[in-house]
Amino acid sequence: MQTFTSDAARFQPASDQTLLVYFGQQITIGAHQRVRKLLRLLEREPIAGVHNLNPAYCSILLTFDALRLNHADLEEILRAYLDRLDAMRISEGRERKIPTCYGGEFGPDLDEVASLHGIAPSQVIELHASVSYVVYFLGFVPGFAYLGELPAALATPRLDSPRRSTPPGSVGIADNQTGVYPFATPGGWRLIGRTPLAMFRPDRKAMSFLSIGDRVRFTPISAARFSAMERA
């Protein structure tokens, strides 16, 4: 498969009906912006036979109808799209705040994360809330946003054994990522807090609270404030 050095793009078949377009191998804002630009262009000008787009940190997975396209055909079409990326304009994304009650029953892994890094739980909270995170993409379950990047001092491996169920609204960290579980699902991220906000509601026009390209700040709140917001 060809590599397009001018666009820092690389194609790789993932199956007989899917094609990956990579913009490098590292999580960077530059790669993220190119993913967003290509995604926006493909949404605005769909390719006949392509029926699903799945963005990730530095790639997009395209699913196509193998009766209408093959990998070579799709690569050829995408070359023209890549040539237009520099002229594409995308929004800055919204600024979103996620109120979070840290520790205790809301963040059962907070103390362990602090111990692993040799710092106080209050420092974990301060570090986690000190960063403006980028929504790189959504996946895993509807409304789950992959946010990066954590301060280096908080980078923590996943749990050795995932939980069978994670409460909705749980704020977790894994490696250099953070995110919020929209539903009660199994999960292996370390839970340091919980938000009363609904990350995904099918009755809203914009069902997901977060969108790709948004910037997110976590704001610490008390347990009493959590309960009041949950009841509202």
C-alpha positions in Angstrom: 0.0 0.0 0.0 1.2 3.5 -0.8 2.3 6.1 1.6 1.5 9.8 0.9 4.3 11.8 2.4 2.9 15.1 1.5 -0.1 14.4 3.7 1.6 12.2 6.2 -1.1 9.7 5.3 -0.9 5.9 5.0 -3.5 3.4 3.9 -3.9 -0.1 5.4 -6.6 -2.7 4.7 -8.2 -3.9 7.9 -10.5 -6.4 6.3 -12.0 -7.1 2.9 -14.6 -4.3 3.5 -12.6 -1.8 5.6 -9.7 0.6 5.0 -7.7 2.5 7.6 -6.2 5.9 6.8 -3.4 6.8 9.2 -1.9 10.2 9.9 1.2 9.0 11.7 1.4 6.7 14.7 1.5 9.2 17.6 -1.3 11.0 19.5 -0.7 14.6 18.4 -2.9 17.6 17.9 -1.7 17.8 14.3 -2.8 14.2 13.5 -6.1 14.9 15.3 -6.8 18.0 13.2 -6.2 16.0 10.0 -8.5 13.3 11.2 -11.2 15.9 11.9 -10.7 17.6 8.5 -10.9 14.3 6.6 -13.9 13.3 8.6 -15.7 16.6 8.0 -14.9 16.4 4.3 -16.2 12.9 4.0 -19.4 13.8 5.9 -19.9 16.8 3.6 -19.1 14.9 0.4 -19.8 11.2 1.0 -18.2 8.6 -1.2 -20.7 6.3 -2.8 -20.3 2.9 -1.4 -18.8 4.0 1.9 -21.3 3.5 4.7 -19.4 4.0 8.0 -16.6 6.3 9.3 -14.9 5.5 12.6 -12.3 8.1 13.7 -9.6 7.3 16.3 -6.6 9.2 17.7 -4.7 9.4 14.4 -6.7 7.4 11.9 -10.1 6.9 10.3 -11.6 3.5 9.5 -13.8 3.5 6.5 -16.3 0.6 5.9 -17.3 0.1 2.3 -19.5 -2.0 0.1 -17.2 -4.6 -1.5 -19.6 -5.0 -4.4 -19.1 -1.4 -5.3 -15.5 -0.6 -4.2 -12.2 -2.3 -3.5 -9.2 -1.0 -1.5 -7.4 0.3 -4.6 -10.5 2.2 -5.8 -11.1 3.8 -2.4 -7.4 4.8 -2.1 -7.6 6.5 -5.5 -10.7 8.5 -4.5 -9.2 9.4 -1.1 -6.1 10.9 -2.7 -8.2 13.8 -4.0 -9.7 14.3 -0.6 -6.3 14.4 1.1 -5.1 17.0 -1.4 -7.9 19.3 -0.1 -7.3 19.0 3.6 -5.0 22.0 3.9 -7.9 24.2 2.6 -10.4 22.7 5.0 -11.6 24.8 7.9 -13.0 23.2 11.0 -14.5 24.7 14.2 -12.4 25.1 17.3 -14.8 22.9 19.3 -16.8 23.8 22.4 -15.5 24.4 25.8 -17.2 21.9 28.1 -17.0 21.6 31.9 -17.7 18.3 33.8 -18.4 18.7 37.5 -16.8 15.8 39.3 -16.9 14.5 42.8 -13.6 12.8 43.5 -12.7 9.8 45.8 -14.8 7.8 48.2 -17.7 5.9 46.8 -17.4 8.1 43.7 -13.8 7.3 42.9 -12.8 4.0 44.5 -9.4 3.9 42.8 -8.3 7.5 43.8 -6.2 6.4 46.8 -4.5 3.6 44.9 -3.6 6.0 42.0 -2.2 8.4 44.5 -0.2 5.6 46.2 1.2 4.4 42.8 2.5 7.8 42.1 3.7 8.6 45.6 1.5 11.7 45.9 -1.5 12.7 48.0 -5.1 12.1 46.7 -5.6 15.8 46.7 -2.7 16.2 44.3 -4.3 13.6 42.0 -7.5 15.7 42.0 -5.5 18.9 41.4 -3.6 17.4 38.5 -6.6 15.8 36.9 -8.6 19.1 37.1 -5.7 21.2 35.9 -5.8 20.2 32.2 -7.9 21.2 29.3 -8.5 17.8 27.5 -9.2 17.3 23.8 -12.0 15.0 22.7 -10.1 12.9 20.2 -12.9 10.6 19.3 -16.0 8.7 20.7 -16.3 5.0 20.9 -16.5 1.8 23.0 -20.2 2.7 23.9 -22.3 5.6 22.7 -21.2 8.9 24.4 -17.8 7.6 25.6 -15.2 10.2 24.7 -11.5 9.5 24.7 -9.9 12.5 26.3 -6.2 13.4 26.3 -3.8 13.8 27.4 -3.4 13.3 31.1 -0.5 15.1 32.9 2.5 12.8 32.7 2.5 12.5 36.5 -0.9 10.8 36.4 -0.3 8.2 33.6 -1.5 5.0 35.1 -2.0 1.5 33.7 -5.5 -0.1 33.5 -6.7 -2.4 36.2 -5.3 -6.0 35.9 -8.9 -7.3 35.9 -11.8 -5.1 34.6 -14.8 -4.5 36.8 -17.9 -6.3 35.7 -19.9 -3.1 36.1 -18.9 0.6 36.3 -21.5 3.2 37.5 -22.7 5.7 35.0 -20.9 9.0 35.1 -17.7 7.4 36.5 -14.5 9.3 35.6 -11.7 7.0 34.8 -8.0 7.1 33.8 -6.0 4.6 31.8 -2.5 5.2 30.5 -2.4 8.8 29.4 -6.2 9.0 28.8 -9.2 10.0 30.8 -12.9 9.6 30.1 -16.4 9.3 31.5 -18.5 6.1 31.4 -22.0 7.0 30.1 -23.6 3.7 31.1 -23.1 0.9 33.6 -20.7 -1.3 31.6 -17.7 -3.5 32.3 -14.5 -1.4 32.4 -10.9 -1.6 33.3 -10.1 2.1 33.7 -9.2 3.3 37.2 -12.1 5.3 38.7 -11.2 8.5 40.5 -14.5 10.3 40.5 -18.0 10.6 39.2 -20.1 13.3 37.5 -23.9 13.8 37.8 -24.1 14.9 34.2 -25.6 12.5 31.6 -23.0 11.9 29.0 -25.5 10.3 26.6 -29.2 10.9 26.3 -31.2 9.6 23.3 -34.0 12.2 24.0 -31.6 15.1 23.3 -31.1 16.4 19.8 -27.3 16.2 20.4 -27.4 12.8 22.1 -23.8 12.9 23.3 -22.7 15.6 25.7 -19.3 15.7 24.1 -18.3 15.8 20.4 -15.0 15.2 18.6 -12.8 18.4 18.8 -14.4 19.7 22.1 -12.2 20.8 25.0 -13.0 19.6 28.4 -12.2 20.7 32.0 -13.1 18.7 35.1 -14.3 20.8 38.0 -14.2 19.3 41.5 -17.5 19.4 43.5 -18.6 18.1 46.9 -20.8 15.1 47.5 -23.6 17.4 48.6 -23.3 19.3 45.3 -23.3 16.0 43.4 -26.5 15.0 45.1 -28.2 18.3 44.4 -27.2 18.2 40.7 -28.3 14.6 40.4 -31.8 15.5 41.8 -32.2 18.6 39.6 
